[in-house]
């Protein structure tokens, strides 16, 4: 029997679930425990097939729009990405028992945009069109109140109504470097533009990208555990590629791995997007252990101890209030 070739796996820390994702998943599980199945969820609660399938098996029913839900007294949960204002308004009209699992850091962006609007500012949103978080943020204000800026070219060509009465907010899951470039263009063109007091890109996105920046330059290949529709996971793969890692791939499960890409490697970086569970990191390590003799080390970029409480309606003390 041939000896397996050695492979050093370098685990990025932090990786995987963030506090907002934990809160969203716990919201659905708590609603199921309190009220039983079904619990309806508008959009994927987080962008991860494994998580969604696990919750579906427990009795969650996922829909894209409220109109797919029949008349019901069952809880209706809004996903971590946030929703346009029209969605909770529709839920009220249909007498739904709605539970908002929007990440508090996304809600912070919604509030910032609302404050700028009240102050009469023209608002720019830096983000990716059609991503549910962006759709939700745009939907906080009347049509036309917010202009989407997706690229540096958009920032360079944007023509404001009044260059001295502008503000910007950003999607929480963007590339830190790309966003910094766009913000620099806007600030250069419009010195009086108002921005967030604290960066809108969330701590989890920032920390996971920082860890990848440490690891990607010193490994032969990098795997990011995450879904193709997960913005923060896609940004992690792009960061690894930008930092010079010649093989940087996204994988939802071990079965996604194209082993030909990893022939001859001696080191592998491994991380996970904020909506990817650690069990899949372990699954992928197991798949590599079948082919390589592993040694494992962890490289840390930050300590995380953030915690977001469940929506008030699901907390144990809710009934006493």
C-alpha angles and dihedrals in degrees: 000000000000117000114248115248116252119256128184112211115202111200117207116226125234100033137144128020119030125201092263092054093046089051092049095049091044089051092059093043092048091049090051091049093049101039106018127228136357108051112169119219123195107221123345105316086227129355100264126105094205091055094044093048091048092053092044089055089055093053107277116140115206121209133171096218136023091240088073090064118088122222102292146155090214118114117270112207125202114216128252091257094070130239138241114266089251091069099063088040090056090046090055091049090053093045092240121166095234127192119195113217094173110146108256089231090058090047087054090059090049090054093048091052091049092051092050089049092051089052090055097247126150105241130217120196116202106209149093119293118242093018105132092235090056092045088052094048094047088049094059091078138039117286111278095021092104128047118205117229111193104164144023087256090057090052092049095049101039114120114202127206088231119008090204095055104057136122135179137205128179142218109259098232104054132125106274092217096046091048093048088055093051092046090049090055092049093047091047092051096038110029092180096055113131117230135180118291087229126027113276092214100097127246092248094054090046095049096045092050090048091054092049090051088057096047107034097069093054102046134072094227141008131210120196112197107219148097125279090240093051107105096198092049093050090050090053091055091048091050091052091050092047091051089059104263103149095206112043115160140169118227130182094189139359088261089067093064117114099210093197088071091060101047113129097010120140099187134037130189116212129192139149134222120246093264097046119100122232090237089074092050086055091047091054092047088052091053090052091046089061089059105029140038100245133215115180134205133169127224114199128203100174145355116245126200102151118144130184118196121232119267107286095247090063099045118109092242094052094094091054094055 
